[in-house]
Amino acid sequence: MSEAKKEIKKEAAQAESKGGKFISWLKNLPQNIAKPFKNMWNELKRVTWPSKKKLIIYSCVVLVFMLFMGIIIGLFDLGASALVRVVKPA
C-alpha cells in the first residue's frame, strides 16, 4: 500500500511540475517574443551606413553589372538557339 501511495504522490508531483513549467513558459512568452527584435534593433544601431554618395555609386555599380550579365546571358541564349537550329534535323 505504501508503494502505491508513493507512486500517486510521484505522479502528482510530476503533473504539477509540468503545469508549473507551462505557466512559467506562458508568463515568459512576451519576453521571449520581444528578445530577438530587441537584439536586432541593437545590432542595427551598430551598423555603419554608407553615405548618400557611396550609396549612389554602389547602386550604379550593381545596375551596370546586371546589365552586363543580361547581355552575356542573352548572347549565350542566342548562340544556343542558333546551335539548336543548326543541329536539329528539318
C-alpha positions as CSV (number, residue, x, y, z in Angstrom):
1,M,0.0,0.0,0.0
2,S,2.7,2.5,0.9
3,E,4.3,2.0,-2.5
4,A,1.0,2.8,-4.3
5,K,0.8,6.0,-2.3
6,K,4.3,6.9,-3.2
7,E,3.6,6.3,-6.8
8,I,0.5,8.5,-6.6
9,K,2.4,11.3,-4.9
10,K,5.2,11.0,-7.5
11,E,2.7,11.2,-10.4
12,A,1.0,14.2,-8.8
13,A,4.4,16.0,-8.3
14,Q,5.3,15.3,-12.0
15,A,1.9,16.7,-13.2
16,E,2.3,19.8,-11.0
17,S,5.9,20.2,-12.3
18,K,4.7,20.1,-15.9
19,G,1.9,22.5,-15.2
20,G,4.3,24.9,-13.5
21,K,6.7,24.7,-16.4
22,F,3.8,25.6,-18.8
23,I,2.7,28.5,-16.6
24,S,6.3,29.8,-16.4
25,W,6.6,29.4,-20.2
26,L,3.4,31.3,-20.7
27,K,4.5,34.1,-18.4
28,N,7.8,34.5,-20.2
29,L,6.2,34.3,-23.7
30,P,6.0,38.1,-24.4
31,Q,9.7,38.5,-23.3
32,N,10.7,35.5,-25.5
33,I,9.0,37.0,-28.5
34,A,10.4,40.5,-27.9
35,K,14.0,39.4,-27.3
36,P,15.0,38.8,-31.0
37,F,13.6,42.1,-32.0
38,K,15.5,43.9,-29.3
39,N,18.7,42.2,-30.3
40,M,18.0,43.1,-34.0
41,W,17.5,46.7,-33.0
42,N,20.7,46.8,-31.0
43,E,22.6,45.3,-34.0
44,L,21.1,47.9,-36.4
45,K,22.3,50.7,-34.2
46,R,25.9,49.4,-34.6
47,V,25.8,49.3,-38.4
48,T,27.9,51.8,-40.3
49,W,25.6,53.0,-43.0
50,P,27.2,54.3,-46.3
51,S,26.9,58.0,-47.2
52,K,24.4,59.1,-49.9
53,K,27.2,59.5,-52.4
54,K,28.6,56.0,-51.8
55,L,25.1,54.5,-51.9
56,I,24.5,56.0,-55.3
57,I,27.9,54.7,-56.6
58,Y,27.2,51.2,-55.2
59,S,23.7,51.2,-56.8
60,C,25.2,52.2,-60.2
61,V,27.8,49.5,-60.0
62,V,25.1,46.9,-59.3
63,L,22.9,48.2,-62.2
64,V,25.9,48.1,-64.6
65,F,26.8,44.6,-63.6
66,M,23.2,43.4,-64.0
67,L,23.1,45.0,-67.5
68,F,26.4,43.3,-68.4
69,M,25.3,39.9,-67.2
70,G,21.9,40.3,-69.0
71,I,23.8,40.9,-72.3
72,I,26.1,37.9,-71.7
73,I,23.2,35.6,-70.9
74,G,21.3,36.9,-73.9
75,L,24.3,36.2,-76.2
76,F,24.6,32.7,-74.8
77,D,20.9,32.2,-75.4
78,L,21.1,33.4,-79.0
79,G,24.1,31.1,-79.5
80,A,22.4,28.1,-78.1
81,S,19.2,28.8,-80.1
82,A,21.3,29.1,-83.3
83,L,23.1,25.8,-82.4
84,V,19.9,24.0,-81.9
85,R,18.5,25.2,-85.2
86,V,21.7,24.0,-87.0
87,V,21.8,20.6,-85.3
88,K,18.0,20.0,-85.4
89,P,17.0,18.0,-88.4
90,A,14.4,19.7,-90.6
